[in-house]
């Protein structure tokens, strides 16, 4: 894996989407969004990493409680769902918005390390004998017999955000 440059790590540098050369690839928030070179960034006294870089001084660890059943999809808990994984649709049971990973942040000024969970809709799929998260599938709650049809490629392609991404991709090419 290629090592990150100081520009890649600086919380004040961000990629210039209008860049046509490496010399103006980054803009600096601390310098009124001025294009900055790698050399300028290496000499900058305002550098502040966007990542946790060790060693660190931890004075406090704050862990958010894990809550079940209070998520965006709480009304779906226990309902049957159609879950499309890769190219096959399965019958599943919606079990709620569950923690899928952790998010850790660090405030250098206070020395506080915060540990939080990231929730995602989760369905148990008996045929796969596992929990499938929303981010790895296409899914929908089954309310009636008509809903038991497969989630098709057409269903996916007619989703507003898929259409938007295709439009953006078409404009870039």
C-alpha positions in Angstrom: 0.0 0.0 0.0 1.3 3.4 -0.9 2.2 5.7 2.0 0.0 8.8 2.4 1.5 12.2 1.9 1.2 15.0 4.4 -1.5 16.6 2.1 -3.5 13.3 2.2 -3.5 13.4 6.0 -4.1 17.1 6.7 -7.5 17.9 7.9 -7.4 21.3 6.2 -6.4 20.0 2.7 -9.0 18.7 0.4 -9.0 17.4 -3.2 -9.5 20.1 -5.9 -12.1 18.4 -8.1 -11.3 20.9 -10.9 -7.6 20.1 -10.8 -5.9 19.4 -14.2 -2.4 18.8 -12.8 -0.7 17.5 -9.7 0.5 21.0 -8.8 -3.1 22.2 -7.9 -4.5 18.8 -6.7 -5.3 20.1 -3.2 -6.9 23.2 -1.8 -6.2 24.5 1.7 -9.0 25.6 4.0 -6.6 27.6 6.2 -5.4 29.6 3.2 -8.8 30.7 1.8 -9.1 27.6 -0.4 -5.8 28.4 -2.2 -4.3 25.6 -4.4 -1.3 24.3 -2.5 1.6 22.1 -3.7 3.0 19.2 -1.9 6.1 21.2 -1.0 4.0 24.1 0.5 2.0 21.6 2.5 5.2 20.0 3.8 6.4 23.4 5.1 3.1 24.5 6.6 3.0 25.1 10.3 -0.8 24.7 10.5 -0.8 20.9 9.7 -3.3 18.9 11.7 -3.9 15.3 10.9 -7.4 14.1 10.1 -6.4 10.7 11.6 -5.6 9.5 15.0 -1.8 9.3 15.1 -0.1 7.6 17.9 1.1 8.0 20.6 -1.8 9.9 22.0 -2.7 11.1 25.6 -6.1 9.7 26.6 -7.7 11.3 29.6 -11.2 9.9 29.1 -13.0 7.2 27.1 -16.6 7.9 26.3 -18.6 4.9 25.0 -22.0 5.5 23.6 -24.7 3.0 24.7 -25.8 0.5 22.1 -29.6 0.9 21.6 -31.8 -1.7 19.9 -35.2 -1.1 18.5 -35.1 2.7 18.3 -33.8 3.1 14.8 -35.2 4.6 11.6 -36.8 1.2 10.7 -38.2 0.2 14.2 -41.7 -0.3 12.8 -40.3 -3.1 10.4 -38.9 -5.3 13.2 -40.3 -8.9 12.8 -41.7 -8.3 9.3 -40.8 -10.5 6.3 -38.5 -8.9 3.8 -37.2 -9.7 0.3 -33.4 -9.5 0.4 -31.4 -9.4 -2.8 -27.8 -10.4 -2.4 -25.7 -10.4 -5.6 -28.1 -11.9 -8.2 -30.5 -13.9 -6.0 -33.5 -12.8 -3.8 -34.1 -14.5 -0.5 -36.9 -14.4 2.1 -35.8 -12.9 5.4 -37.0 -11.4 8.7 -36.2 -7.8 9.5 -34.5 -7.8 12.9 -33.8 -4.0 13.3 -31.1 -1.4 12.9 -28.1 -3.2 14.4 -24.5 -2.1 15.0 -22.4 -3.1 11.9 -19.1 -1.5 13.0 -17.6 1.0 15.4 -16.5 4.6 14.9 -13.8 6.1 17.1 -12.9 9.7 17.3 -10.3 11.6 19.3 -10.3 15.1 20.6 -6.7 16.1 21.1 -7.6 19.3 23.1 -9.4 17.3 25.8 -7.8 13.9 25.4 -11.3 12.3 25.0 -11.6 9.1 22.9 -15.2 8.5 21.8 -16.4 5.1 20.8 -19.7 4.9 18.9 -21.5 2.3 16.8 -22.7 2.7 13.3 -26.1 1.1 12.8 -27.5 -0.4 9.6 -30.7 -2.2 8.8 -30.3 -6.0 9.4 -32.2 -9.0 8.1 -31.8 -12.6 9.1 -31.9 -14.8 6.0 -32.5 -18.5 7.0 -31.4 -19.9 3.6 -28.0 -18.2 4.1 -28.0 -18.8 7.9 -26.6 -15.3 8.5 -27.5 -11.7 9.1 -27.4 -9.6 5.9 -27.0 -5.8 6.4 -28.7 -3.2 4.3 -25.4 -1.9 2.9 -24.6 -5.2 1.3 -28.0 -5.9 -0.3 -31.2 -4.5 -1.8 -34.2 -5.2 0.4 -37.8 -4.3 0.9 -40.5 -5.1 3.5 -43.1 -7.5 2.3 -46.6 -6.2 3.1 -48.8 -8.3 0.8 -48.7 -11.3 -1.4 -48.0 -9.1 -4.4 -44.8 -8.0 -2.7 -43.3 -11.5 -2.8 -42.0 -11.0 -6.3 -38.2 -10.8 -6.6 -36.3 -7.6 -6.4 -35.3 -7.3 -10.0 -32.5 -5.4 -11.8 -35.2 -3.1 -13.0 -36.2 -2.3 -9.4 -32.6 -1.4 -8.6 -32.0 0.6 -11.8 -35.2 2.6 -11.2 -34.1 3.8 -7.8 -33.6 7.6 -7.8 -30.0 7.5 -6.5 -28.9 4.8 -8.9 -30.3 6.9 -11.8 -28.5 10.0 -10.4 -25.2 8.1 -10.2 -25.6 6.9 -13.8 -26.3 10.4 -15.0 -23.3 11.8 -13.2 -21.1 9.0 -14.6 -22.4 9.7 -18.1 -21.6 13.4 -17.9 -18.0 12.6 -16.7 -17.4 10.3 -19.7 
